[in-house]
Structures are given as C-alpha cells and as structure tokens.
C-alpha cells in the first residue's frame, strides 16, 4: 500500500457512517462470527481475544484497532474474561465526477477493503472520540449524526498518521478466498454472482475474472460442486428424503436437483 495514495483517496472520498455499536463478550460465551455488511473499524477498549478476519488470525487486546472491508467474516474466540469493543460500520466512495485516474486508483487500491490490526499510540484521545461518536449516534438526530461524521474524519486522520509512522502490515484480502469461504459455509442459501459482488463491494466482471483465473472454473460451477458434494454426504450418511436433501443444499425444485446432480456426478441421487 502506498500511504500517499491511501491518504489521497481518503481525502477525496464521500463518507457515510451506517452504525456504531458497543459490544461486550464474556469469556464463557460461544465464539461469535459476523459477516460485515459494510467496511468497519473494531476498537478494543478492554480484554483480550483471538480475532480472525477471513481466515487471518490476530491477537487483539485493549487499545488495538482492526479494520476490514465489506463482506469480510469477523470471528472472535478465546476471549480472556471479557472483551469490550466498539464497532463502527461505514461506507466510503469516490464521487462519480472524480477524475478517471482517481477512480482507477480507487479500484486498484480498494482502501475500504484493506485488513490490518495495530496498537494505537494515542489511545485515550481516540477512545474519547469513539465514545463521543457512540453517544451522539444514539441520539438519532441530524445534528448528532453530523457530529459523528465530523469525528469520524478526525479518527481517520489519526489512524492514517499512525499507519504511516508504524509501518503497519496492511493486507488486501483475496476476493477469491472470500467467495470460496462464503460458498463453503452458506451453500444452502440463494447465491448469485451479483449477490457476491454486492456483498464484497466488487463488480461482477471483476470477481468472475479473478475467480476463473485463480481456480480455472466459474463461480457458479464451484457453487454447484460444493452443493453436490454436500448432497452426496447427506444421501450416504442420513435418511433424509430427496426433497429434504435438495432443500438442504439450496435446491427447492427436486426435478432440477436430480438433473443437475446427474450432470455433475454421473449418477442419479437414487444410485448413490
């Protein structure tokens, strides 16, 4: 990541804050997973835990801040006693009137999709601003939300300073891995290239091309492969009806399920 480009893009972006939450997780609670509906900052104010962002593991503790993009999977486990944190969800875009070179830079750098975790140096100042943001957000009025937006810009300024000073390891998540992980977990849900692109904040042609280049197959072919694999396991190891098996892997039409199963496995479900 070129920090100067990163600063330039943030300076030019239009910001919308979607939500600010204060969350406390006790050590005896079950590990939690959450797929971010927007880009987000997690700021820990107390405790320790293990945080996984799209299969990348980090140790997080008081005064650590983490960032991940829309569609990233946030998994928190191994909480010591308790973990208290704020989660700030936001959207940042460039105005459509921006220069072509700026739009191309935004598409290439994807600043709102980057993943990183680091220890902040001005912890109390930053925490004070985030706590104020949360209080103002709860007021649910225009003036309070305007204050939230002003404070958000201040926080971004301070974080950019520290990213530059601390030489933080910033990672661009692999959209192909994100898609595969999502399909592996949610294969039973309605999934399209369009829904995946929207969830991950990419264009359909981009994710289709990246997926094909890396895996040698299309996204839909991968989805079908996973569904057929899961269906075979259910047919072999359970007594579920054909309708129940089909529904369990995302197909409500049994006739269609039988056709696609035979096409991709060479056998009908009854022959398994």
N, C-alpha and C positions, 0 to 999 in steps of 0.2 A: 504494500500500500504506500503510495506517495502521499505523505502527510499534507503537502501543499495543495495537491489536487483534492484531497479529502476536505480540507478547510474551505476551499473554493466552492465545492459542491454544497456543503452545509450552508455557506453564506448565501447561496443562490436559491436554496430550497424553500418551498412553502410547507409549513408545519401545521399539523392538526393533532392535538392530543385526544386520544379516544377514552382513556380510563386511567385512574390512579388508584391502586389498591394497597392496603396494609394487610399483610398476611403473617400469621404465626403458626408454625408447625411444631408440634410436640414430638419428642423423641420416640414415643411409643406408638405414633401414628404410622399407618401403612405408607410406603413410598408413593409419592404422587407424580403423575405425568400430566402435562398440559401442552397442547399444541397452540402456539402463539397465533392469535387471529390478526395480529399486526406486529410490527417491529417493537422491541421492548427493551427497557433497562430494568435490571433487578439490582437493587441496592440493599445489601445486608447490613442490619444495624446491631444484631446480637446473635450469638451462637455460631455453630459450625455445621457443615453438611457437605455431602458429595452432590455435585450438580453435573448432569450430563446434558449437553446440547448436541443433538444429532449425533449421538454415539461418541462424542468427545467429552472426556471426563475432566472435571475441575474440582479442586477443593476450595470451598468458599467459606469465609468467616467474616466477622464484624469488619465493616468499612471496606469490603470488597464490592466492586460493581461489575456486573456482567451485561453483555449486550448480545442480542440475537435477532435475526430477521423474521419477518412474517412467514409462518408455516413451519418454523423450527419447533422441534419437540423438546420441551423442558422437563427433565426428570430429576426429582430431588429425593435423595435417600441418605441413609447413615447419618441422620440428624443426632447431634450430641445435645442432650437435654431439650433444647428447643432452638428453632431458627426463626428470627423475625426479620422481615424484609418488606420493602416497598417495590411494587411492580408498576412501571409506567409504560403504557401502551400508546404508540403514536404512529402517524403516517407522515412521510416526507416525500414530496415530489418536486420536480422542476416544472415551472410554468411552461405551457405549450409554446409560448412565444420565445422561449430561450433559443440561443444560437444552436445551430446543428452540431458544432463541435462540443458544446456543453452537454447536449443531450446524448451524444455518443460517449462522452466521458462518464456520464452518469450510468449509462447502460453497461459500460465496461467495468467500472469500479464498484457499482452497487453498494454505496456506503451504508445504506439502511439494512443490508443483509449480512454485514460482517459480524463475525463472532470474536469476542475477546472477554477476558476476565482480568482485573488487576486491582491492586490495593491503592485506594485514593490517598493523597497526601494531605488534603485539606478536609479531612473527614467531618469535623464538626460544622464547618461552614456549609459543606454540601448537604449534610444531613438536615441542617436547619432549613435550607431552601426546599428540600424534598418534603419535609414535614409541613411547611407552609403551603406548598403545592397541594398536598393531600387535604388540608383543612379548607383551602379555597375551592377545591374541586367538590367537596361535599356540600358546599353552599348551593350548588346547582343554579347559579345565576350568571348572567352575561359578564358582569364586572369581575366576579370571582374567576371565571374561566379565562378572561383576558389576562388576569394576573398570573394564572397558571402558565399561559403561553409565554408571557414575558420571562417568568422564572425558568421555564424550560430552555429558552435560548441562553440564559446565563449558565445553566448547568452544562449545556453542550459546549459552550466556550471553555469552561474549566476542564472538562474532560478532554477536549482536543489539545489543550495545553499539556495535560499530563500524558496523553498518548504520545505526544511529540517528545517530551522530556524523558519518559521512562522507556522509550523504545519498546512498547508493548507488542507482543506477538499477536498480530491480527490475522484471522483466517477467513477466507472466503469459502462458505460451505458449498459442498458439491451438490448441485440440484439433482443429479442422477441418483446419488446415495439417498437423498431426502425422499425422492419419489419411490425408490425401492423399499425403503423402510416404511413409508406410509402404506404402500400396497400390501406389504407383508403383514401389517397389523390390521388394516381396515379393508381387506379384500371383499368382505361381505357387503360393503356399502356401495351405493351408486358412485362410480368413479369414471370421469372422463378426462381427456387431455385438458379441456377448458377449465374444469374444476381444479385440477392440479396446478395449472398455470396461475390461476387466480389466487390459490392458497399460498403459493410460493413467490408471488409477485414477479413472475416472468411472463414472457409472451409464449403462446402455443408453439410457433415455429422454433423458438429458441430451445425449449425443453425437448421438443421432438427430435431436433437435430442432435443435441447433446446426448440424449439417451441412445439414439441409434448409433452414434459414433463410438460410445463407450461400451455398449452391450451387444451391438450387432443385431438388435431387434427393436421393434417398436414398443411404445409404452403399453398399448393395448395387448400386444402379443405376450408381454411379460405378465400383465394382469390375468390374462386367460390361463397362462401356465401355472401361476400360483393358485388360482381357483381350482383348476383341475387336480393339482397335487393335493390340495386340502380335501376335495371331494373324494379322491381315491382313499385317503386315510379314513374318512368317515364311513365310506362304503365297506371297508375292510374291518374296521375296529368297532363299529357301532351297529345298532339295529334300527337306525333312523330310516324312515320311509324315503322314497326317492324324492318326493315333494319337499320333505324336511332337509334333505341333503342339498338339493338345488337351492332352496331358500337360504341355507346356511352359508353358501359361497357366493351369494349375490344374484341368483337367477330365480325369478318368480315364475317364469314360463318353463314348465318341465320339458315340453317338447323341444324347445330351443336348447335347454341344458343337455338333453340326450344327444342332439345333433352336434353340438359343439364339443361335447365330451368324446364322442366317437371320432370326430375330425382330428382332435389333438392327441388322443391316446390310442386310436386304432381299435378300440373296443367300446361296446355299449356299457353303460353302468351295470346292467344285469349280468354282464360277462366277467365282472371283476370278482 
